[in-house]
Amino acid sequence: MRTRPRPGKSGPGALPRLSQYESTAADALSVARIDAASKDLLAATCLSASACAEAAGFLARIRENRGDSGSALTLYDRAAREEPTEARWLALADAASRAGAHAQAVMALERVAQKRGMTEELRKRIAEERARVLGAH
């Protein structure tokens, strides 16, 4: 039984390791595919605000898990604007805080307060995010 050569192994018939540039190109291709698929999904589902918000939230979680916080924030924001529920504003606030976009987190938390009323927990969290905006934390 013959074994297939593996990348990076030495010896006759061995495949070379991927260079840094080839690896970057593969990542870019993957991102391009995700971008195209995201655009297609949003085009197909954004026939109603609810469906659009669900799709945008789903894509935001995928982007955030891949480390693309910028795209994730844009998608969380779209989800909250399409169907402005407390849960969607909180998801945006959480993601914005993790990404260091503390002013955006404050705005989203204020929207939550408009929906449910100001609570001590929200007041504290808004104050913490405002302090981060000012560089105190």
VMD Tcl script that draws the C-alpha trace (Angstrom):
set ca {
  {0.00 0.00 0.00}
  {1.41 3.33 -1.03}
  {1.06 6.44 1.13}
  {0.50 9.91 -0.19}
  {3.20 12.52 0.44}
  {2.35 15.17 2.98}
  {3.21 18.87 2.84}
  {6.37 19.80 4.68}
  {7.79 16.28 4.84}
  {11.18 15.57 3.34}
  {12.11 12.79 0.98}
  {11.32 11.79 -2.57}
  {7.95 12.99 -3.77}
  {7.37 15.18 -0.71}
  {5.21 18.23 -1.12}
  {6.70 21.60 -0.12}
  {5.36 23.56 2.84}
  {3.00 26.36 1.99}
  {4.82 29.65 1.99}
  {3.52 32.54 4.05}
  {2.25 34.12 0.83}
  {0.43 30.99 -0.29}
  {-1.15 30.65 3.13}
  {-2.25 34.30 3.02}
  {-3.67 33.76 -0.48}
  {-5.62 30.72 0.75}
  {-7.01 32.78 3.64}
  {-7.98 35.59 1.24}
  {-9.77 33.10 -1.00}
  {-11.65 31.78 2.03}
  {-12.64 35.33 3.03}
  {-13.76 36.06 -0.53}
  {-15.95 32.96 -0.46}
  {-17.46 33.94 2.88}
  {-18.09 37.47 1.58}
  {-19.86 36.12 -1.52}
  {-21.90 33.61 0.46}
  {-22.85 36.30 3.00}
  {-24.00 38.65 0.26}
  {-26.05 35.86 -1.36}
  {-27.63 34.84 1.95}
  {-28.63 38.41 2.80}
  {-30.02 38.97 -0.70}
  {-32.10 35.80 -0.45}
  {-33.38 36.34 3.11}
  {-33.89 40.08 3.41}
  {-37.46 39.92 2.15}
  {-38.72 40.63 5.66}
  {-37.15 42.53 8.53}
  {-37.28 39.51 10.82}
  {-35.62 37.14 8.34}
  {-33.01 39.74 7.48}
  {-32.22 40.33 11.16}
  {-31.88 36.58 11.76}
  {-29.52 36.16 8.80}
  {-27.44 39.20 9.76}
  {-27.12 37.96 13.35}
  {-26.12 34.49 12.13}
  {-23.47 35.94 9.82}
  {-22.24 38.28 12.57}
  {-21.58 35.32 14.88}
  {-19.67 33.53 12.11}
  {-17.57 36.61 11.38}
  {-16.83 37.21 15.05}
  {-15.79 33.58 15.54}
  {-13.38 33.99 12.62}
  {-11.87 37.08 14.25}
  {-13.42 39.59 11.84}
  {-14.83 41.96 14.43}
  {-15.33 44.83 11.97}
  {-17.66 42.85 9.71}
  {-19.32 41.29 12.74}
  {-20.16 44.72 14.20}
  {-21.61 45.88 10.89}
  {-23.80 42.77 10.75}
  {-24.88 42.97 14.42}
  {-25.80 46.61 13.78}
  {-27.81 45.64 10.71}
  {-29.64 42.95 12.68}
  {-30.55 45.45 15.40}
  {-31.72 48.06 12.89}
  {-33.78 45.55 10.88}
  {-35.60 44.20 13.92}
  {-34.69 46.24 17.00}
  {-35.18 43.79 19.83}
  {-33.55 44.02 23.23}
  {-31.61 40.82 22.50}
  {-30.20 42.22 19.25}
  {-29.15 45.50 20.86}
  {-27.47 43.53 23.67}
  {-25.66 41.32 21.14}
  {-24.39 44.46 19.41}
  {-23.32 46.00 22.73}
  {-21.47 42.83 23.76}
  {-19.67 42.50 20.42}
  {-18.80 46.21 20.34}
  {-17.34 46.02 23.82}
  {-15.25 42.95 22.91}
  {-14.01 44.74 19.78}
  {-13.10 47.90 21.69}
  {-15.87 49.95 20.06}
  {-17.05 51.28 23.41}
  {-18.98 54.28 22.04}
  {-21.01 51.89 19.89}
  {-21.55 49.69 22.96}
  {-22.89 52.71 24.89}
  {-25.29 53.55 22.06}
  {-26.59 49.97 21.92}
  {-26.99 49.78 25.72}
  {-28.93 53.04 25.67}
  {-31.28 51.46 23.11}
  {-31.76 48.53 25.51}
  {-32.61 51.02 28.26}
  {-35.20 52.63 25.96}
  {-36.79 49.23 25.41}
  {-36.80 47.86 28.96}
  {-36.22 50.90 31.09}
  {-33.04 51.83 32.90}
  {-31.95 49.26 35.46}
  {-29.07 49.47 37.91}
  {-27.24 46.79 35.91}
  {-27.62 48.78 32.67}
  {-26.65 52.03 34.37}
  {-23.46 50.40 35.67}
  {-22.59 48.85 32.32}
  {-23.17 52.12 30.45}
  {-20.93 53.91 32.94}
  {-18.20 51.28 32.45}
  {-18.36 51.58 28.67}
  {-18.29 55.39 28.86}
  {-15.21 55.18 31.09}
  {-13.56 52.98 28.46}
  {-14.39 55.52 25.77}
  {-12.55 58.10 27.84}
  {-9.65 55.70 28.39}
  {-10.17 55.26 32.13}
  {-10.16 51.43 31.86}
}
mol new
graphics top color blue
foreach p $ca { graphics top sphere $p radius 0.5 }
foreach p [lrange $ca 0 end-1] q [lrange $ca 1 end] { graphics top cylinder $p $q radius 0.2 }
display resetview
